[in-house]
Amino acid sequence: MSPSKNPTRIWHLFKRPDLKKIEAAISQAEQRTSAELRVALLHNLTQPDIRSEAVLQFQKLGMDQTREHSGVLILLAAKEKSFIVFADEGINERVDEGSWDEVKDAMAGKFREGKFLGGILTGLKLAGDLLEEHFPKTDDDEDELSNEVHTED
C-alpha cells in the first residue's frame, strides 16, 4: 500500500460518502451469506502488529460472539500501510487459507494503484463470494452485527 502522496490519516484516504459505499457493499455481501462482515479503518496500530490489532478489534466489535463464529474483519491501518483479512474460527474450519490470499492479493493490487475504496470494495465482493459458497444464507439468518464502518483516526 504505497499511495503517491503518502497519506497516513484515514480521512485522507476515505471520505464520508466512501464509508456509505462500504456499508452498502457489506449489506450486499451479507444478503448472500449467513456470515458477518465488518470493516475497520484505523489511523495506526495500537498493538505490536496487524494480526494482534485484528484480534483486538475483532473482540472489541463483538465479532467473536456470532452464532456460527462466522465473522470476517477487513482491517486497514493507514500509518503502517498495512491491512489484514481476519476470519473467525468457524470460517477457518471451512474456508481454505489460500482463498483468503486471493482476496488479499486483489485488494493489494488496488491499494498499490492508490484505489483504497476500490480495494475495500473488491475485498468485500470477493469475501462475500467465498462466504456464500461456505456459509450460504439460511431461512433463520439474522444480521448479528452492525454494517457500520468502524473508524479510529
C-alpha positions as a Markdown table, in Angstrom:
| # | Residue | x | y | z |
|---|---|---|---|---|
| 1 | Met | 0.0 | 0.0 | 0.0 |
| 2 | Ser | 2.1 | 3.0 | -1.2 |
| 3 | Pro | 0.0 | 5.9 | -2.3 |
| 4 | Ser | 1.8 | 8.7 | -4.2 |
| 5 | Lys | 1.1 | 11.4 | -1.6 |
| 6 | Asn | 1.8 | 9.0 | 1.3 |
| 7 | Pro | -1.3 | 9.9 | 3.3 |
| 8 | Thr | -1.3 | 8.5 | 6.8 |
| 9 | Arg | -4.7 | 9.6 | 8.1 |
| 10 | Ile | -7.8 | 7.7 | 7.4 |
| 11 | Trp | -9.7 | 10.8 | 6.3 |
| 12 | His | -7.1 | 11.4 | 3.6 |
| 13 | Leu | -8.0 | 8.0 | 2.2 |
| 14 | Phe | -11.7 | 7.8 | 2.8 |
| 15 | Lys | -14.5 | 10.4 | 2.8 |
| 16 | Arg | -17.9 | 10.1 | 4.4 |
| 17 | Pro | -19.6 | 9.0 | 1.1 |
| 18 | Asp | -16.9 | 6.3 | 0.8 |
| 19 | Leu | -18.0 | 4.9 | 4.1 |
| 20 | Lys | -21.6 | 4.7 | 2.9 |
| 21 | Lys | -20.4 | 2.8 | -0.2 |
| 22 | Ile | -18.5 | 0.3 | 2.0 |
| 23 | Glu | -21.5 | -0.2 | 4.3 |
| 24 | Ala | -23.7 | -0.8 | 1.2 |
| 25 | Ala | -21.2 | -3.4 | 0.0 |
| 26 | Ile | -21.2 | -5.1 | 3.4 |
| 27 | Ser | -25.0 | -5.3 | 3.2 |
| 28 | Gln | -25.0 | -6.6 | -0.3 |
| 29 | Ala | -22.5 | -9.4 | 0.6 |
| 30 | Glu | -24.4 | -10.3 | 3.7 |
| 31 | Gln | -27.6 | -10.8 | 1.7 |
| 32 | Arg | -25.9 | -13.8 | 0.2 |
| 33 | Thr | -24.4 | -15.4 | 3.3 |
| 34 | Ser | -25.1 | -16.2 | 6.9 |
| 35 | Ala | -21.6 | -14.9 | 7.8 |
| 36 | Glu | -20.9 | -11.4 | 9.1 |
| 37 | Leu | -18.5 | -8.9 | 7.6 |
| 38 | Arg | -17.1 | -5.7 | 9.2 |
| 39 | Val | -14.5 | -3.1 | 8.1 |
| 40 | Ala | -12.3 | -1.2 | 10.4 |
| 41 | Leu | -10.2 | 1.7 | 9.3 |
| 42 | Leu | -7.5 | 2.8 | 11.7 |
| 43 | His | -5.0 | 5.7 | 11.6 |
| 44 | Asn | -2.4 | 3.5 | 13.3 |
| 45 | Leu | -2.0 | 0.2 | 15.2 |
| 46 | Thr | -2.3 | 0.2 | 18.9 |
| 47 | Gln | -0.9 | -3.4 | 19.1 |
| 48 | Pro | 2.6 | -4.6 | 18.0 |
| 49 | Asp | 1.4 | -6.0 | 14.7 |
| 50 | Ile | -1.6 | -6.1 | 12.3 |
| 51 | Arg | -2.7 | -9.6 | 13.4 |
| 52 | Ser | -2.7 | -8.6 | 17.1 |
| 53 | Glu | -4.6 | -5.5 | 16.2 |
| 54 | Ala | -7.1 | -7.6 | 14.3 |
| 55 | Val | -7.7 | -9.9 | 17.3 |
| 56 | Leu | -8.3 | -6.8 | 19.5 |
| 57 | Gln | -10.6 | -5.1 | 17.1 |
| 58 | Phe | -12.5 | -8.4 | 16.4 |
| 59 | Gln | -13.2 | -8.7 | 20.1 |
| 60 | Lys | -13.9 | -5.0 | 20.5 |
| 61 | Leu | -16.5 | -5.2 | 17.7 |
| 62 | Gly | -18.2 | -8.3 | 19.2 |
| 63 | Met | -17.3 | -10.3 | 16.1 |
| 64 | Asp | -16.2 | -13.3 | 18.2 |
| 65 | Gln | -19.8 | -13.6 | 19.5 |
| 66 | Thr | -21.5 | -14.6 | 16.3 |
| 67 | Arg | -23.7 | -17.7 | 16.3 |
| 68 | Glu | -21.5 | -19.8 | 14.0 |
| 69 | His | -18.2 | -18.0 | 14.7 |
| 70 | Ser | -18.6 | -16.7 | 11.2 |
| 71 | Gly | -17.2 | -13.2 | 11.3 |
| 72 | Val | -14.7 | -11.7 | 8.8 |
| 73 | Leu | -12.9 | -8.4 | 9.6 |
| 74 | Ile | -11.2 | -6.4 | 6.9 |
| 75 | Leu | -8.8 | -4.0 | 8.9 |
| 76 | Leu | -6.7 | -1.3 | 7.4 |
| 77 | Ala | -4.0 | 0.7 | 9.3 |
| 78 | Ala | -3.1 | 3.8 | 7.3 |
| 79 | Lys | 0.1 | 4.9 | 9.0 |
| 80 | Glu | 1.6 | 1.4 | 8.8 |
| 81 | Lys | 0.3 | 0.9 | 5.3 |
| 82 | Ser | -0.9 | -2.5 | 6.4 |
| 83 | Phe | -4.1 | -4.5 | 6.1 |
| 84 | Ile | -5.5 | -7.9 | 7.0 |
| 85 | Val | -8.5 | -10.1 | 6.3 |
| 86 | Phe | -9.1 | -11.8 | 9.6 |
| 87 | Ala | -11.6 | -14.6 | 9.9 |
| 88 | Asp | -13.1 | -16.3 | 13.0 |
| 89 | Glu | -12.6 | -20.0 | 13.7 |
| 90 | Gly | -15.8 | -21.1 | 12.2 |
| 91 | Ile | -14.8 | -19.6 | 8.9 |
| 92 | Asn | -11.3 | -21.0 | 9.1 |
| 93 | Glu | -12.7 | -24.5 | 9.5 |
| 94 | Arg | -14.5 | -24.3 | 6.2 |
| 95 | Val | -12.5 | -21.9 | 4.0 |
| 96 | Asp | -9.0 | -22.7 | 2.8 |
| 97 | Glu | -6.5 | -20.1 | 3.8 |
| 98 | Gly | -5.3 | -19.8 | 0.2 |
| 99 | Ser | -8.7 | -18.5 | -0.7 |
| 100 | Trp | -8.1 | -15.5 | 1.6 |
| 101 | Asp | -4.7 | -14.9 | -0.1 |
| 102 | Glu | -6.6 | -14.4 | -3.4 |
| 103 | Val | -8.8 | -11.8 | -1.7 |
| 104 | Lys | -5.8 | -10.1 | -0.1 |
| 105 | Asp | -3.8 | -10.1 | -3.4 |
| 106 | Ala | -6.8 | -8.5 | -5.3 |
| 107 | Met | -7.1 | -5.8 | -2.6 |
| 108 | Ala | -3.3 | -5.1 | -2.5 |
| 109 | Gly | -3.4 | -4.6 | -6.3 |
| 110 | Lys | -6.0 | -1.9 | -5.9 |
| 111 | Phe | -4.1 | -0.3 | -3.0 |
| 112 | Arg | -0.9 | -0.2 | -5.0 |
| 113 | Glu | -2.8 | 1.8 | -7.6 |
| 114 | Gly | -3.9 | 4.2 | -4.9 |
| 115 | Lys | -7.5 | 3.0 | -5.1 |
| 116 | Phe | -8.3 | 2.4 | -1.5 |
| 117 | Leu | -12.0 | 2.5 | -1.7 |
| 118 | Gly | -11.8 | 0.1 | -4.7 |
| 119 | Gly | -9.6 | -2.2 | -2.7 |
| 120 | Ile | -12.0 | -2.4 | 0.2 |
| 121 | Leu | -15.0 | -2.9 | -2.2 |
| 122 | Thr | -13.1 | -5.6 | -4.1 |
| 123 | Gly | -12.3 | -7.4 | -0.8 |
| 124 | Leu | -15.9 | -7.3 | 0.3 |
| 125 | Lys | -17.2 | -8.6 | -3.0 |
| 126 | Leu | -14.7 | -11.5 | -3.1 |
| 127 | Ala | -15.2 | -12.3 | 0.6 |
| 128 | Gly | -18.9 | -12.3 | 0.0 |
| 129 | Asp | -18.4 | -14.8 | -2.9 |
| 130 | Leu | -16.4 | -17.1 | -0.7 |
| 131 | Leu | -18.7 | -16.9 | 2.2 |
| 132 | Glu | -21.8 | -17.5 | 0.1 |
| 133 | Glu | -20.2 | -20.8 | -1.0 |
| 134 | His | -19.3 | -22.0 | 2.5 |
| 135 | Phe | -21.9 | -20.1 | 4.6 |
| 136 | Pro | -25.0 | -19.8 | 2.4 |
| 137 | Lys | -27.9 | -17.7 | 3.6 |
| 138 | Thr | -30.4 | -19.6 | 5.8 |
| 139 | Asp | -34.0 | -19.0 | 6.4 |
| 140 | Asp | -33.4 | -18.2 | 10.1 |
| 141 | Asp | -30.4 | -16.0 | 9.4 |
| 142 | Glu | -30.3 | -12.6 | 11.2 |
| 143 | Asp | -27.9 | -9.7 | 10.8 |
| 144 | Glu | -26.0 | -10.1 | 14.1 |
| 145 | Leu | -23.6 | -7.2 | 13.7 |
| 146 | Ser | -23.7 | -3.6 | 12.5 |
| 147 | Asn | -22.6 | -2.9 | 9.0 |
| 148 | Glu | -21.2 | 0.4 | 10.0 |
| 149 | Val | -17.5 | 1.0 | 9.2 |
| 150 | His | -15.5 | 1.2 | 12.4 |
| 151 | Thr | -13.0 | 4.1 | 12.3 |
| 152 | Glu | -10.3 | 5.3 | 14.7 |
| 153 | Asp | -8.3 | 8.3 | 13.5 |
